[in-house]
Amino acid sequence: MEIERDSCLAAFLGRDRRFAGRFYAGVTSTGIYCRPGCPAPLPKPRNVVFFRCAAAAEEAGFRACRRCRPETAPGTPAWTGTSSTVARALRQIEAGLADDAPLGALAARLGVGERHLRRLFAEHLGASPIAISRTRRLHFARRLLDGSTLRMSDVALAAGYSSVRRFNEAMRSAFGAPPTELRRSAPSAAVRAEISLSLPFRPPFDDAALLSFLATRAVPGVEVVSNGVYRRTAQVAGTAGVVEASVDGSRGTLSLRLWGLGPAAALTASRRAGRLFDLDADPGTIATHLAADSLLAPLVARRPGLRVPGAWDPFETAVRTILGQQVSVKAARTLAARLASKFGRPLPPEAAREGLSLLFPRAEELAEADVASIGLTSRRAETLRHLAREVALGRIDLGPAASLHEAEARLASVPGIGPWTAQVIALRALGEPDAFPAGDLGLRKALAQGAALPTIPAVEARSRAWRPWRAYALIHLWTELASQETA
């Protein structure tokens, strides 16, 4: 599937690395596909075709280049150049919901027919949903081969393959070599306690602002931010341990380390870290759009690469958002710490490190808990229990399946959750780039002209020009307001 051939060809022949992840180039004379900036000798222009995503190139029969490593390019943002249905489907695929389910199940969750879903993917991405899912797993496995000392059987398990034989066949087909040959160096004899991964993103990245946001809200015993590193406890795939993440701006990667978590947790952990650090964002495109607003232009210039802080666990973030209703950030953090201390589970001693010792309570553990005992009003406590029951029973899904409006409708059915809470949950927990709590007091202060605060309809009207990235506009305004208050 060729896309804007002349522009892509100019960028590819110019070896412009800034376009890495925006498109992929297949060379018909070699059967290899590359990303812009590949150091290999340039092919003749007539032998080059272009694809929107790596999966489309692989579905067309091309293998990944072993010099430029196109699978390490930042992922194409799910909401760029796609329909809303395809964007939602991509979020589900990224969350692993299509790994074992038939395509019909994915289409049903989206409310469309299977044939229509195939047509949309062919139109917008040039690849089928199954191809997208397969490529995601293959590229994750390749990162594990390079960034960990896991055995081949563990890499296969972590990438979602049921057997080493199927894993070997898939890797040979995609990369033209068996996994043992692809590994950069032989694993050390000693089995290390951690799994290390490098997750790519598109620079720039304002990690100082994101880490500051997380630090002011970090729950003692569950999270800690220090010296540019975010750490937290986690339970994934039946194992409990500690996750450590830091941004490497020079390499354009998020360094992720997992302590005490088994290989089966690696893929889920990488997805959660990507959502928490908003790795899919295209900061250049977003900045250009928002800078058209005279109020946002200086903020965008001041903080290039500002990201929307996401969520490691959607339910945990939803609970903490409810705790933050009509109280300060400091008070909400105190309540969250009490909740974790009283109802959370201790981390296994062998996994504890850096003062992290608590696992945040799950929905099942809060559904009937006496949460009012941490200092909540009876009404707020019932809101928490009601949400926990709905999530535990599967009646509210805080995953990537729903659109913003559907998610807001589901959350609004819980007594005590209004538009502000639903929008903040959508913004952080669901990763909605256009989520926008128009009634937020801090937002209205940032938009005020004089002493009078703008009305909610006025805020909504002002924000229309910021769509579909209103969440980023909000974070810019929040960050600026916080810097003024601490100055």
Secondary structure, DSSP 8 states (H G I E B T S, - for coil): ---SHHHHHHHHHTT-GGGBTTBEEEETTTTEEE-TT--S----GGGEEEESSHHHHHHTT-EE-TTT-GGGS----TTSSS-HHHHHHHHHHHTTTTSSS-HHHHHHHHTS-HHHHHHHHHHHTSS-HHHHHHHHHHHHHHHHHHH----HHHHHHHTT-S-HHHHHHHHHHHHSS-HHHHSSS---SS--SEEEEEEE--S---HHHHHHHHHHH--TTTEEEETTEEEEEEEETTEEEEEEEEEETTTTEEEEEEES--GGGHHHHHHHHHHHTTTT--HHHHHHHHTTSTTTHHHHHHSTT------SSHHHHHHHHHHTTTS-HHHHHHHHHHHHHHHSEE--TTT-BTTB-EE---HHHHTT--GGGGT--HHHHHHHHHHHHHHHTTSS--SSSS-HHHHHHHHHTSTT--HHHHHHHHHHTS--TT---TT-HHHHHHH-SSSS---HHHHHHHHGGGTT-HHHHHHHHHHHHHHHHH-
